[in-house]
Amino acid sequence: MNAIAGIATDIQTQILDAFNFRHATKVFDHTRKIDDSAFATMLEAARLSPTSFGHEPFKVLVIQAPEKRELFREFSWGANGMMNGSRGQLGTASHFGIILASTGQMMKAGSDYLQTHYRSVKQLPEDVITLFNGAYGNFQTTDHDITTDRQITDWSGKQAYIVLANMMTAGALMGIDSCPIEGFDMGRTTETLAQHFGIDTAQWKPAVMFAFGYRAKEPEFAKTRRSMDETVSWF
């Protein structure tokens, strides 16, 4: 085996080890905090994540103040520890937050937001912007039939999950535990974000919560998944 092949094999092992290490951590060791540089790396993995058309229809909220976290406890059963008799992820995670998804107001083809995004972020020339508007408009109305605000927000949520997956994988590679959380009341979470966090909920809706830190104990059960033959089909 040459040196390059050896490096590749080592990377493959690290990746699989990270995926086997990661599990949905319900209770974290509240005394252990993620190093600032490590979490910055995870946020950079989020920022660099791929999104459809490169539209980046997401925003990451990191909620560290205990009193701010507690605002969600009553209606976030997936993070409040009720299922396991603990303070849950809200009370024990080193880092907790929510990934927001852009609504139709921002992501409908031809929107003012997208025109600004094309010019200031993607730095596209005007003729390419015209092509983008046409292609994306066709994608929404014809290819995928995602034209209502709910449909567009759900589409943005798909991009948000790519972002969170990359954050969790980056964390696992550094030995950091995580939990994606969908167990929350969407309406009350949206109201809380508007009232206490200044989020314009006409433009942004919560997609998924997240928690990162270090496990308080090892998982009680071994990781189980379908076999590769059941998961993948080759043609």
DOTIGU-275776 format. One line per field, with one value per residue: residue number from 1; residue in three letters; chain; y, x, z of N, C-alpha, C in turn. Coordinates in nm, 4 decimals, decimal comma. Layout:
<atoms>
n = (NUM ...)
res = (Ala ...)
chain = (A ...)
ny = (Y ...)
nx = (X ...)
nz = (Z ...)
cay = (Y ...)
cax = (X ...)
caz = (Z ...)
cy = (Y ...)
cx = (X ...)
cz = (Z ...)
</atoms>
This chain:
<atoms>
n = (1 2 3 4 5 6 7 8 9 10 11 12 13 14 15 16 17 18 19 20 21 22 23 24 25 26 27 28 29 30 31 32 33 34 35 36 37 38 39 40 41 42 43 44 45 46 47 48 49 50 51 52 53 54 55 56 57 58 59 60 61 62 63 64 65 66 67 68 69 70 71 72 73 74 75 76 77 78 79 80 81 82 83 84 85 86 87 88 89 90 91 92 93 94 95 96 97 98 99 100 101 102 103 104 105 106 107 108 109 110 111 112 113 114 115 116 117 118 119 120 121 122 123 124 125 126 127 128 129 130 131 132 133 134 135 136 137 138 139 140 141 142 143 144 145 146 147 148 149 150 151 152 153 154 155 156 157 158 159 160 161 162 163 164 165 166 167 168 169 170 171 172 173 174 175 176 177 178 179 180 181 182 183 184 185 186 187 188 189 190 191 192 193 194 195 196 197 198 199 200 201 202 203 204 205 206 207 208 209 210 211 212 213 214 215 216 217 218 219 220 221 222 223 224 225 226 227 228 229 230 231 232 233 234 235)
res = (Met Asn Ala Ile Ala Gly Ile Ala Thr Asp Ile Gln Thr Gln Ile Leu Asp Ala Phe Asn Phe Arg His Ala Thr Lys Val Phe Asp His Thr Arg Lys Ile Asp Asp Ser Ala Phe Ala Thr Met Leu Glu Ala Ala Arg Leu Ser Pro Thr Ser Phe Gly His Glu Pro Phe Lys Val Leu Val Ile Gln Ala Pro Glu Lys Arg Glu Leu Phe Arg Glu Phe Ser Trp Gly Ala Asn Gly Met Met Asn Gly Ser Arg Gly Gln Leu Gly Thr Ala Ser His Phe Gly Ile Ile Leu Ala Ser Thr Gly Gln Met Met Lys Ala Gly Ser Asp Tyr Leu Gln Thr His Tyr Arg Ser Val Lys Gln Leu Pro Glu Asp Val Ile Thr Leu Phe Asn Gly Ala Tyr Gly Asn Phe Gln Thr Thr Asp His Asp Ile Thr Thr Asp Arg Gln Ile Thr Asp Trp Ser Gly Lys Gln Ala Tyr Ile Val Leu Ala Asn Met Met Thr Ala Gly Ala Leu Met Gly Ile Asp Ser Cys Pro Ile Glu Gly Phe Asp Met Gly Arg Thr Thr Glu Thr Leu Ala Gln His Phe Gly Ile Asp Thr Ala Gln Trp Lys Pro Ala Val Met Phe Ala Phe Gly Tyr Arg Ala Lys Glu Pro Glu Phe Ala Lys Thr Arg Arg Ser Met Asp Glu Thr Val Ser Trp Phe)
chain = (A A A A A A A A A A A A A A A A A A A A A A A A A A A A A A A A A A A A A A A A A A A A A A A A A A A A A A A A A A A A A A A A A A A A A A A A A A A A A A A A A A A A A A A A A A A A A A A A A A A A A A A A A A A A A A A A A A A A A A A A A A A A A A A A A A A A A A A A A A A A A A A A A A A A A A A A A A A A A A A A A A A A A A A A A A A A A A A A A A A A A A A A A A A A A A A A A A A A A A A A A A A A A A A A A A A A A A A A A A A A A A A A A A A A A A A A A A A)
ny = (-0,1200 0,2159 0,5460 0,7417 0,5895 0,4729 0,6955 0,7628 0,5371 0,5618 0,7973 0,7107 0,5255 0,6980 0,8460 0,6520 0,5647 0,7962 0,8148 0,5842 0,6454 0,8643 0,9423 0,9993 1,2086 1,2313 1,3335 1,5492 1,5965 1,8430 1,9842 1,9967 2,1822 2,2757 2,3526 2,6806 2,7124 2,4655 2,4624 2,6768 2,5695 2,3834 2,5573 2,6778 2,4611 2,4462 2,6924 2,6548 2,4581 2,2747 2,4009 2,3940 2,5412 2,7133 2,8935 2,9278 2,9045 2,9375 2,9991 3,0077 2,9872 3,0283 2,9456 3,0359 3,1574 3,0660 3,1498 3,2169 2,9717 2,8403 2,9450 2,7813 2,5432 2,4464 2,3670 2,2143 1,9173 1,7302 1,8147 1,8676 1,6801 1,5312 1,2755 1,1204 1,1838 1,3933 1,7064 1,7337 1,8168 2,0932 2,1840 2,0763 2,0689 2,1767 2,3550 2,4900 2,5260 2,6594 2,5910 2,7968 2,8199 2,9673 3,1465 3,1597 3,4281 3,5100 3,3170 3,2733 3,2559 3,5277 3,7050 3,9995 3,9559 3,7382 3,8518 4,0366 3,8586 3,7170 3,9192 4,0387 3,8312 3,5921 3,7201 3,7459 3,8133 4,0280 3,9012 3,6332 3,6269 3,6686 3,4249 3,2535 3,3345 3,2491 2,9688 2,8848 2,9675 2,7995 2,5558 2,5750 2,6098 2,4203 2,1844 2,0879 2,1780 2,3611 2,6097 2,7377 2,9187 2,7442 2,5152 2,6126 2,6903 2,4400 2,3228 2,4824 2,3940 2,1391 2,1996 2,3041 2,0770 1,9467 2,1183 2,0868 1,8168 1,8209 1,9747 1,7994 1,5802 1,6969 1,7613 1,5027 1,3940 1,5244 1,4202 1,5165 1,5184 1,4992 1,6022 1,5987 1,7720 1,7428 1,7478 1,9624 2,2268 2,3769 2,6181 2,7614 2,7798 2,9397 3,1757 3,2428 3,2926 3,5232 3,7019 3,7066 3,6941 3,8582 3,7720 3,7907 3,6418 3,6216 3,5878 3,3889 3,0583 2,8113 2,5216 2,2969 2,1948 2,1882 2,0207 2,0238 1,8785 1,6919 1,3540 1,2379 0,9784 0,6518 0,5207 0,3260 0,1258 -0,0667 0,0658 0,0398 -0,0477 -0,0847 -0,3489 -0,3183 -0,4209 -0,3934 -0,1247 -0,0033 -0,0016 -0,1236 -0,0496)
nx = (0,0855 0,0632 0,1704 -0,0293 -0,2620 -0,2728 -0,3251 -0,5793 -0,7245 -0,7069 -0,8533 -1,1053 -1,1591 -1,1688 -1,3973 -1,6053 -1,5792 -1,6593 -1,9293 -2,0293 -1,9808 -2,1491 -2,4625 -2,8090 -2,7994 -2,9441 -2,9063 -2,6616 -2,3274 -2,3284 -2,1203 -1,9166 -1,7837 -1,7924 -1,5040 -1,4263 -1,3039 -1,3499 -1,6312 -1,6608 -1,5541 -1,7534 -1,9648 -1,8614 -1,8647 -2,1392 -2,1910 -2,0576 -2,2011 -2,3695 -2,6457 -2,9599 -2,9497 -2,7705 -2,8852 -2,8883 -3,0967 -3,1287 -3,0787 -2,8744 -2,9443 -2,7867 -2,8373 -2,7522 -2,7898 -2,9229 -3,1815 -3,3029 -3,3107 -3,4905 -3,7323 -3,8371 -3,8996 -4,1547 -4,2993 -4,1368 -4,1001 -3,9197 -3,6770 -3,6760 -3,6380 -3,8434 -3,8981 -3,6998 -3,6635 -3,4861 -3,3014 -3,2861 -3,1843 -3,2042 -3,1262 -2,8738 -2,7001 -2,3964 -2,4026 -2,6861 -2,9512 -3,1391 -3,2191 -3,3249 -3,5622 -3,5973 -3,8839 -4,1522 -4,1649 -3,9045 -3,7856 -3,9286 -3,9270 -3,7750 -3,7910 -3,7172 -3,5205 -3,3736 -3,2717 -3,0933 -2,9248 -2,8131 -2,6618 -2,4985 -2,3936 -2,3513 -2,2437 -2,3096 -2,3178 -2,5495 -2,6771 -2,6545 -2,8005 -3,0552 -3,0870 -3,0788 -3,3111 -3,5073 -3,4575 -3,4840 -3,7417 -3,8835 -3,8142 -3,9511 -4,2264 -4,2859 -4,1129 -4,1070 -4,3341 -4,3616 -4,4983 -4,6603 -4,6482 -4,6074 -4,5088 -4,2686 -4,1321 -4,1040 -3,9359 -3,7082 -3,6530 -3,5557 -3,3028 -3,1964 -3,1683 -2,9587 -2,7546 -2,7522 -2,6851 -2,4232 -2,3021 -2,3297 -2,1782 -1,9247 -1,8868 -1,8905 -1,6577 -1,4763 -1,5212 -1,7473 -2,0688 -2,4176 -2,7584 -3,0317 -3,3406 -3,6810 -3,9034 -4,1117 -4,3520 -4,4605 -4,6035 -4,5986 -4,3260 -4,2536 -4,3915 -4,2528 -3,9971 -4,0458 -4,1380 -3,9419 -3,6899 -3,6709 -3,7116 -3,8118 -4,0866 -4,2316 -4,0511 -3,8806 -3,8938 -3,8950 -3,7007 -3,5573 -3,4406 -3,1268 -2,8739 -2,5582 -2,2703 -2,1182 -2,1659 -2,3433 -2,3430 -2,2688 -2,4395 -2,7363 -2,8144 -2,7007 -2,6024 -2,8336 -2,9131 -3,0686 -2,9612 -2,6923 -2,7739 -3,0489 -3,0684 -2,9451 -2,9737 -2,8431 -2,8140)
nz = (0,0000 -0,0957 0,0211 -0,0178 -0,0564 0,1931 0,3565 0,2615 0,3386 0,6161 0,6557 0,5737 0,7748 0,9971 0,9334 0,9348 1,1979 1,3288 1,2555 1,3710 1,6348 1,6859 1,8324 1,9151 2,1559 2,4664 2,7228 2,8371 2,9666 3,1817 3,2843 3,1075 2,8425 2,4999 2,3205 2,2059 1,9519 1,8348 1,8145 1,6466 1,4156 1,3551 1,3011 1,0767 0,9050 0,8756 0,7471 0,5050 0,3855 0,1232 -0,0680 -0,2383 -0,5548 -0,4459 -0,2712 0,0023 0,2137 0,5021 0,8549 1,1415 1,4770 1,7800 2,1034 2,4052 2,6559 2,9647 3,0533 2,8159 2,6830 2,8496 2,7772 2,5863 2,7055 2,7988 2,5742 2,4175 2,3954 2,3052 2,3920 2,6594 2,8575 2,9717 2,8910 2,9975 3,2590 3,3235 3,3008 3,0386 2,6980 2,6816 2,9323 2,9728 2,7540 2,6001 2,3856 2,2352 1,9992 1,7176 1,3833 1,1313 0,8637 0,5434 0,4321 0,1840 0,1225 0,1012 -0,0629 -0,2966 -0,6466 -0,8126 -0,6031 -0,4062 -0,2152 -0,3202 -0,5529 -0,4497 -0,3175 -0,5334 -0,6478 -0,4421 -0,2822 -0,4389 -0,6519 -0,9259 -1,2792 -1,4587 -1,6789 -1,6164 -1,3821 -1,4843 -1,6175 -1,3964 -1,2572 -1,4389 -1,4564 -1,1904 -1,1363 -1,3111 -1,1960 -0,9521 -1,0269 -1,2249 -1,2364 -0,9671 -0,8399 -0,6186 -0,4813 -0,2948 0,0199 0,2371 0,1079 -0,0014 0,2289 0,3509 0,1627 0,2010 0,4555 0,4043 0,3115 0,5418 0,6965 0,5708 0,6412 0,9249 0,9414 0,8448 1,0438 1,2623 1,1782 1,1520 1,4197 1,5379 1,4322 1,5845 1,8279 1,9547 2,0896 1,9813 1,9105 1,7001 1,7010 1,6749 1,8272 1,9101 1,9584 1,6781 1,6251 1,8727 1,9126 1,6970 1,7652 2,0002 1,9027 1,7558 1,9549 2,1602 2,0461 1,8331 1,5707 1,2367 1,1556 0,9291 0,7397 0,8313 0,9572 1,2201 1,1651 1,2674 1,5887 1,7714 1,9632 2,1213 2,2724 2,5344 2,6019 2,8915 2,9723 2,8409 2,5490 2,6033 2,4359 2,1558 1,8374 1,5780 1,2461 0,9214 0,6977 0,4534 0,2055 0,2232 0,2308 0,0097 -0,3410 -0,6412 -0,9868)
cay = (0,0000 0,3376 0,6415 0,8083 0,4921 0,4575 0,8131 0,7508 0,4346 0,6182 0,8917 0,6299 0,4712 0,8085 0,8809 0,5475 0,5698 0,9104 0,7830 0,4843 0,7141 0,9586 0,8947 1,1076 1,2239 1,2903 1,4064 1,5822 1,6308 1,9887 2,0460 2,0008 2,2778 2,2623 2,4562 2,7818 2,6883 2,3471 2,4989 2,7643 2,4793 2,3289 2,6636 2,6960 2,3503 2,4876 2,8020 2,6048 2,3470 2,2942 2,4195 2,3947 2,6664 2,8002 3,0027 2,9391 2,9454 2,8973 3,0819 2,9306 3,0584 2,9592 2,9991 2,9979 3,2100 2,9709 3,2025 3,2103 2,8317 2,8007 2,9914 2,6753 2,4173 2,4012 2,3110 2,1429 1,7900 1,6554 1,8706 1,9109 1,5753 1,4642 1,1343 1,0452 1,2324 1,4786 1,8433 1,7263 1,8895 2,2352 2,2161 2,0146 2,0806 2,2862 2,4489 2,4582 2,6259 2,6311 2,6306 2,8548 2,8012 3,0828 3,1288 3,1984 3,5703 3,5244 3,2175 3,2616 3,3033 3,6684 3,7888 4,1017 3,8949 3,6576 3,9390 4,0888 3,7454 3,6903 4,0257 4,0697 3,7109 3,5077 3,8115 3,7030 3,9196 4,0431 3,8028 3,5058 3,6425 3,6448 3,2795 3,1948 3,3609 3,1623 2,8285 2,8608 2,9805 2,6756 2,4526 2,5860 2,5994 2,3074 2,0621 2,0363 2,2300 2,4182 2,7490 2,7995 2,9537 2,6245 2,4281 2,6724 2,6813 2,3001 2,3031 2,5434 2,3062 2,0300 2,2512 2,3191 1,9462 1,9232 2,1996 2,0241 1,6911 1,8532 2,0165 1,6817 1,4994 1,7684 1,7431 1,3636 1,3746 1,5830 1,3580 1,5970 1,4549 1,5860 1,5512 1,6790 1,7702 1,7868 1,7407 2,0926 2,2863 2,4702 2,7482 2,8317 2,8115 3,0545 3,2928 3,2755 3,3519 3,6597 3,7852 3,7153 3,6912 3,9568 3,7082 3,8207 3,5085 3,6200 3,5489 3,2736 2,9653 2,7087 2,3943 2,1900 2,2341 2,1040 2,0269 1,9701 1,8727 1,5637 1,2632 1,2139 0,8360 0,5801 0,4769 0,2012 0,0261 -0,0629 0,1279 -0,0552 0,0042 -0,1866 -0,3966 -0,2447 -0,4716 -0,3359 0,0213 0,0436 -0,0835 -0,0890 -0,0837)
cax = (0,0000 0,1433 0,1394 -0,1566 -0,3681 -0,2782 -0,3936 -0,7211 -0,7832 -0,7163 -0,9652 -1,2279 -1,1791 -1,2108 -1,5359 -1,6954 -1,5735 -1,7395 -2,0713 -2,0630 -1,9748 -2,2596 -2,5976 -2,8971 -2,7702 -3,0578 -2,8562 -2,5203 -2,2528 -2,3415 -1,9959 -1,8196 -1,8185 -1,7207 -1,4042 -1,4736 -1,2524 -1,4184 -1,7667 -1,6450 -1,5363 -1,8850 -2,0416 -1,8075 -1,9209 -2,2760 -2,1872 -2,0070 -2,2846 -2,4374 -2,7906 -3,0146 -2,9274 -2,6827 -2,9661 -2,8622 -3,2223 -3,1243 -3,0079 -2,8458 -2,9530 -2,7212 -2,9052 -2,6680 -2,8395 -3,0174 -3,3179 -3,3560 -3,3425 -3,6070 -3,8523 -3,8873 -3,9144 -4,2925 -4,3577 -4,0337 -4,0895 -3,8038 -3,5528 -3,6929 -3,6039 -3,9598 -3,8973 -3,5983 -3,6533 -3,3683 -3,3191 -3,2851 -3,0817 -3,2135 -3,0556 -2,7418 -2,6141 -2,2996 -2,4543 -2,8225 -2,9975 -3,2444 -3,1928 -3,4432 -3,5781 -3,6546 -4,0202 -4,1759 -4,1385 -3,7647 -3,7366 -4,0068 -3,8496 -3,7913 -3,8033 -3,6137 -3,4112 -3,2897 -3,1982 -2,9806 -2,8348 -2,7394 -2,5661 -2,4023 -2,3297 -2,3007 -2,1715 -2,3384 -2,3492 -2,6934 -2,7309 -2,6642 -2,9132 -3,1755 -3,0962 -3,1124 -3,4526 -3,5878 -3,4386 -3,5394 -3,8867 -3,9317 -3,7961 -4,0589 -4,3631 -4,3068 -4,0402 -4,1369 -4,4634 -4,3508 -4,5344 -4,7211 -4,5512 -4,5758 -4,4234 -4,1357 -4,0689 -4,0639 -3,8186 -3,5966 -3,6228 -3,4707 -3,1656 -3,1536 -3,1272 -2,8236 -2,6671 -2,7382 -2,6113 -2,2811 -2,2561 -2,3201 -2,0655 -1,8032 -1,8737 -1,8560 -1,5170 -1,3980 -1,5634 -1,8541 -2,1993 -2,5203 -2,8946 -3,1284 -3,4646 -3,8032 -4,0135 -4,1514 -4,4726 -4,4149 -4,6668 -4,5501 -4,1847 -4,2522 -4,4316 -4,1450 -3,8884 -4,0855 -4,1552 -3,8257 -3,5629 -3,6751 -3,7090 -3,9227 -4,1375 -4,2844 -3,9381 -3,8089 -3,9678 -3,8065 -3,6955 -3,5125 -3,3538 -3,0074 -2,7985 -2,4227 -2,1977 -2,0530 -2,2615 -2,3309 -2,3166 -2,2683 -2,5734 -2,7806 -2,8374 -2,6095 -2,6566 -2,8961 -2,9535 -3,0940 -2,8404 -2,6592 -2,8578 -3,1824 -3,0599 -2,8936 -2,9969 -2,7580 -2,8720)
caz = (0,0000 -0,0988 0,1279 -0,0453 -0,0283 0,3382 0,4109 0,2261 0,4247 0,7495 0,6540 0,5685 0,9098 1,0832 0,8998 0,9852 1,3442 1,3730 1,2397 1,4722 1,7637 1,7020 1,8623 1,9595 2,2973 2,5376 2,8394 2,8242 3,0865 3,1829 3,3313 2,9972 2,7388 2,3734 2,2959 2,1108 1,8171 1,7815 1,7729 1,5299 1,3014 1,3237 1,2370 0,9415 0,8268 0,8427 0,6494 0,3774 0,3397 -0,0054 -0,0699 -0,3743 -0,6273 -0,3684 -0,2170 0,1457 0,2786 0,6426 0,9518 1,2620 1,6046 1,8912 2,2218 2,5183 2,7826 3,0247 3,0571 2,6800 2,6578 2,9282 2,7090 2,5000 2,7777 2,8154 2,4521 2,3407 2,4680 2,2589 2,4474 2,7979 2,9521 3,0292 2,8537 3,0717 3,3957 3,3400 3,2507 2,8936 2,6245 2,7128 3,0556 2,9883 2,6351 2,5937 2,2871 2,1925 1,9041 1,6199 1,2448 1,0697 0,7191 0,4748 0,3825 0,0457 0,1051 0,0633 -0,1573 -0,4187 -0,7616 -0,8447 -0,4840 -0,3864 -0,1390 -0,4083 -0,6458 -0,3720 -0,2928 -0,6575 -0,6766 -0,3371 -0,2291 -0,5479 -0,7409 -1,0632 -1,3751 -1,4798 -1,7731 -1,5447 -1,2897 -1,5645 -1,6374 -1,2658 -1,2302 -1,5234 -1,4217 -1,0568 -1,1502 -1,3719 -1,0946 -0,8539 -1,0782 -1,3159 -1,2012 -0,8328 -0,7946 -0,4842 -0,5056 -0,1769 0,1236 0,3151 0,0264 -0,0144 0,3603 0,3680 0,0759 0,2725 0,5675 0,3543 0,3064 0,6807 0,7473 0,5181 0,7257 1,0554 0,9244 0,8339 1,1765 1,3483 1,1332 1,1926 1,5630 1,5685 1,3975 1,6937 1,9530 2,0141 2,0768 1,9257 1,8977 1,6252 1,7793 1,6081 1,9226 1,9631 1,9014 1,5750 1,6402 1,9920 1,8897 1,6066 1,8442 2,0933 1,8257 1,7212 2,0730 2,2484 1,9732 1,7258 1,4386 1,1455 1,1229 0,7927 0,6556 0,8852 1,0410 1,2758 1,0933 1,3570 1,7000 1,7839 2,0886 2,1112 2,3983 2,5614 2,6652 3,0347 2,9869 2,7137 2,5069 2,6642 2,3322 2,0419 1,7171 1,4849 1,1158 0,8205 0,6303 0,3324 0,0969 0,2378 0,2223 -0,1188 -0,4610 -0,7552 -1,1175)
cy = (0,1240 0,4376 0,7061 0,7152 0,4718 0,5727 0,8040 0,6488 0,4861 0,7151 0,8166 0,5738 0,5790 0,8447 0,7791 0,5427 0,6829 0,8805 0,6758 0,5448 0,7968 0,8868 1,0140 1,1211 1,2984 1,3742 1,4258 1,6046 1,7833 2,0587 2,0616 2,0930 2,2556 2,3808 2,5521 2,7531 2,5665 2,3828 2,5929 2,6808 2,4209 2,4327 2,6909 2,5837 2,3812 2,5918 2,7542 2,4924 2,3779 2,3154 2,4284 2,5338 2,7605 2,9149 3,0226 2,9811 2,9037 3,0024 2,9986 3,0226 2,9737 3,0246 2,9500 3,0455 3,1144 3,0212 3,2037 3,0665 2,7921 2,8466 2,8807 2,5487 2,3633 2,3290 2,2436 2,0102 1,7094 1,7020 1,8983 1,8022 1,5004 1,3142 1,0528 1,0994 1,3195 1,6213 1,8486 1,8069 2,0393 2,2723 2,1654 2,0343 2,1972 2,3952 2,3997 2,5650 2,5761 2,6734 2,6757 2,8305 2,9250 3,0501 3,1689 3,3447 3,5945 3,4371 3,1953 3,3214 3,4492 3,7598 3,8895 4,0431 3,8184 3,7433 3,9986 3,9795 3,7166 3,7935 4,0384 3,9486 3,6267 3,5877 3,7696 3,8240 3,9176 3,9387 3,6659 3,5113 3,6179 3,4955 3,2097 3,2130 3,2685 3,0163 2,7958 2,8726 2,8553 2,5594 2,4547 2,5536 2,4727 2,1787 2,0027 2,0862 2,2738 2,5684 2,8161 2,8310 2,8309 2,5329 2,4835 2,6658 2,5391 2,2680 2,3630 2,4563 2,1881 2,0745 2,2646 2,1872 1,9059 1,9953 2,1321 1,8931 1,7172 1,8999 1,8943 1,5942 1,5652 1,7515 1,6032 1,3342 1,4309 1,5254 1,4341 1,5313 1,5545 1,5205 1,6470 1,6640 1,8270 1,7929 1,8748 2,1400 2,3966 2,6099 2,8269 2,8662 2,9345 3,1822 3,3381 3,3419 3,4961 3,7505 3,8089 3,7213 3,7886 3,8982 3,7495 3,6877 3,5063 3,5732 3,4201 3,1897 2,8622 2,5794 2,2802 2,2506 2,1433 2,1223 1,9608 1,9732 1,7394 1,4772 1,2463 1,0678 0,7718 0,5363 0,3417 0,0888 0,0438 0,0013 0,0201 0,0180 -0,1133 -0,2299 -0,3133 -0,2899 -0,4154 -0,1859 0,0719 -0,0555 -0,0327 -0,1342 -0,0556)
cx = (0,0883 0,0928 0,0028 -0,2737 -0,3834 -0,3506 -0,5428 -0,7910 -0,8022 -0,8333 -1,0981 -1,2603 -1,2280 -1,3566 -1,6329 -1,6948 -1,6617 -1,8880 -2,1160 -2,0646 -2,1001 -2,3900 -2,6784 -2,8864 -2,8838 -3,0149 -2,7059 -2,4585 -2,2474 -2,2143 -1,8929 -1,8690 -1,7330 -1,6260 -1,4532 -1,4279 -1,3189 -1,5584 -1,7624 -1,6256 -1,6701 -1,9731 -1,9913 -1,8528 -2,0643 -2,2749 -2,1477 -2,0930 -2,3499 -2,5873 -2,8370 -3,0043 -2,8302 -2,7558 -2,9491 -2,9871 -3,2296 -3,0517 -2,9910 -2,8556 -2,8846 -2,7716 -2,8319 -2,7199 -2,9431 -3,1609 -3,3830 -3,3931 -3,4724 -3,7380 -3,9168 -3,9286 -4,0574 -4,3461 -4,2531 -4,0051 -3,9688 -3,6731 -3,5614 -3,6720 -3,7204 -3,9584 -3,7992 -3,5737 -3,5332 -3,4013 -3,3119 -3,1744 -3,0842 -3,1279 -2,9141 -2,6475 -2,5168 -2,3500 -2,5906 -2,8673 -3,1061 -3,1939 -3,3247 -3,4424 -3,6441 -3,7941 -4,0301 -4,1499 -3,9966 -3,7265 -3,8247 -3,9264 -3,8806 -3,7991 -3,6896 -3,4935 -3,3172 -3,2110 -3,0765 -2,8773 -2,7506 -2,6293 -2,4586 -2,3279 -2,2695 -2,2223 -2,1854 -2,3604 -2,4987 -2,7509 -2,7463 -2,7790 -3,0449 -3,1960 -3,1363 -3,2607 -3,5429 -3,5796 -3,5025 -3,6921 -3,9482 -3,9231 -3,9118 -4,1958 -4,3888 -4,2425 -4,0868 -4,2686 -4,4563 -4,3723 -4,5999 -4,6133 -4,5100 -4,4819 -4,2813 -4,0613 -4,0215 -3,9411 -3,6949 -3,5545 -3,5367 -3,3248 -3,1099 -3,1052 -2,9905 -2,7224 -2,6439 -2,6611 -2,4621 -2,2240 -2,2357 -2,2017 -1,9336 -1,7794 -1,8288 -1,7101 -1,4245 -1,4381 -1,6715 -1,9883 -2,3047 -2,6571 -2,9760 -3,2646 -3,5808 -3,9221 -4,0453 -4,2776 -4,4306 -4,4723 -4,6112 -4,4018 -4,1719 -4,2888 -4,3202 -4,0293 -3,9195 -4,0835 -4,0261 -3,6909 -3,5605 -3,6697 -3,8318 -3,9774 -4,2191 -4,1758 -3,8707 -3,9011 -3,8707 -3,8151 -3,6624 -3,4274 -3,2317 -2,9451 -2,6636 -2,3565 -2,1271 -2,1476 -2,2345 -2,3013 -2,3208 -2,4107 -2,6095 -2,7943 -2,7373 -2,6794 -2,7135 -2,9354 -2,9910 -2,9620 -2,8148 -2,7459 -2,9989 -3,1836 -3,0280 -2,9276 -2,9096 -2,8261 -2,7729)
cz = (0,0000 0,0053 0,1077 -0,0142 0,1222 0,4047 0,3848 0,3147 0,5660 0,7596 0,6532 0,7067 1,0050 1,0589 0,9578 1,1375 1,3976 1,3633 1,3390 1,6123 1,7885 1,7356 1,9121 2,1110 2,3678 2,6570 2,8241 2,9625 3,0926 3,2293 3,2203 2,8856 2,6142 2,3584 2,1876 1,9689 1,7537 1,7345 1,6527 1,4030 1,2592 1,2555 1,0955 0,8499 0,7861 0,7311 0,5114 0,3196 0,2048 0,0147 -0,2146 -0,4351 -0,5553 -0,3024 -0,0663 0,2253 0,4249 0,7251 1,0784 1,3840 1,7110 2,0196 2,3458 2,6531 2,8414 3,0253 2,9195 2,6437 2,7264 2,8650 2,6247 2,5759 2,7766 2,6921 2,3615 2,4094 2,4256 2,3199 2,5963 2,9013 3,0127 3,0037 2,9371 3,2118 3,4235 3,2973 3,0986 2,8294 2,6555 2,8335 3,0649 2,8695 2,6481 2,5008 2,2377 2,0934 1,8120 1,4828 1,1845 0,9199 0,6590 0,4231 0,2352 0,0198 0,0566 -0,0554 -0,2796 -0,5335 -0,7918 -0,7252 -0,4745 -0,3140 -0,2313 -0,5069 -0,5758 -0,3473 -0,4171 -0,6802 -0,5696 -0,2823 -0,3414 -0,6510 -0,8877 -1,1542 -1,4082 -1,5748 -1,7072 -1,4442 -1,3638 -1,5886 -1,5080 -1,2359 -1,3119 -1,4827 -1,2872 -1,0593 -1,2100 -1,2740 -0,9949 -0,9125 -1,1579 -1,2654 -1,0683 -0,7742 -0,6484 -0,4953 -0,3850 -0,0741 0,2042 0,2367 0,0171 0,1189 0,3877 0,2829 0,1421 0,3896 0,5259 0,3502 0,4479 0,7378 0,6924 0,6065 0,8603 1,0461 0,9163 0,9670 1,2669 1,3089 1,1715 1,3419 1,5997 1,5379 1,5054 1,8293 2,0266 1,9865 2,0300 1,9322 1,8121 1,6932 1,6975 1,7035 1,9858 1,8919 1,8043 1,5953 1,7574 1,9805 1,8007 1,6809 1,9377 2,0210 1,7887 1,8434 2,1500 2,1756 1,8548 1,5861 1,3589 1,0947 0,9942 0,6964 0,7004 0,9727 1,0987 1,1960 1,1877 1,4685 1,7015 1,9208 2,0669 2,2486 2,4119 2,6447 2,8149 3,0632 2,8490 2,6777 2,5681 2,5615 2,2187 1,9225 1,6255 1,3576 1,0253 0,7568 0,5053 0,2154 0,1026 0,2151 0,0833 -0,2288 -0,5739 -0,8850 -1,2284)
</atoms>
